[in-house]
Amino acid sequence: MITAHLVPILSDNYAWLLRCSETGATAIVDPAEVAPVAAAIDAAGGRLDLILLTHHHGDHIAGTDDIRARYGAKVVGARADAHRLPRLDQQVAEGDTVTLGNATAAVLETPGHTRGHISFHFADGHVLLCGDTLFSLGCGRLLEGTAAEMFHSLAKLAALGPDTLVCCGHEYTASNARFALHADPDNQALAAYAAQVAAWRAAGTPSLPSRMEDELAANPFLRAPDIAALASLRARKDSF
């Protein structure tokens, strides 16, 4: 079984500390800031086997080499983006797997935010590490990819099942909720979830991980019926 614990970094990012409960094998996802990531690793016992990278942006990879040097972990990232990621010990693509202790993650290519974006899905723990592709109540900006790519990436993630834990890269949920309520004002599930998120954030509690079941009911980007609808939503969100 894989457990996932968020590590707040930078202003609103999360790295994710993963642990195989059977073996103690540990991984960190997108370690952009060294001090809080190292503190979390040390508090969990000081073991780090893998560093998993979802995409090449500095607010996801900046601390990789320092964390690698400190703990001797192997770095895993997209083969398609190897030229703009830290040196990779394992280059992966759609259909490949990554092993952490007794757990295995499927690698999913999820372009849209960037062309080389990947996600990691540990089915045995229902844990999805989706970087900046899917956010709670939102999705990533189309900085390099197209609306069609994002639509298909989101559909791929939505198909993972309602129990999936969405471990994304930013604490954007409250902000995303404001747009979602504007875009889908009659959605009662969204209204209820937005109120819960507001209560969590007022109490200083993270809104993540979220559950795919809630995202399917409330996230307007996952609910977009076609590519054109997603493109329109994304353009509206960009100027909201």
Secondary structure, 3 states (H helix, E strand, C coil): CEEEEEEEECCCEEEEEEEECCCCCEEEECCCCHHHHHHHHHHCCCCCCEEECCCCCHHHHCCHHHHHHHHCCEEEEEHHHHHHCCCCCEEECCCCEEEECCEEEEEEECCCCCCCCEEEEEHHHCEEEEECCEECCEECCCCCCCHHHHHHHHHHHHCCCCCCEEEECECCHHHHHHHHHHHCCCCHHHHHHHHHHHHHHHCCCCCCCEEHHHHHHHCHHHHCCCHHHHHHHHHHHHCC
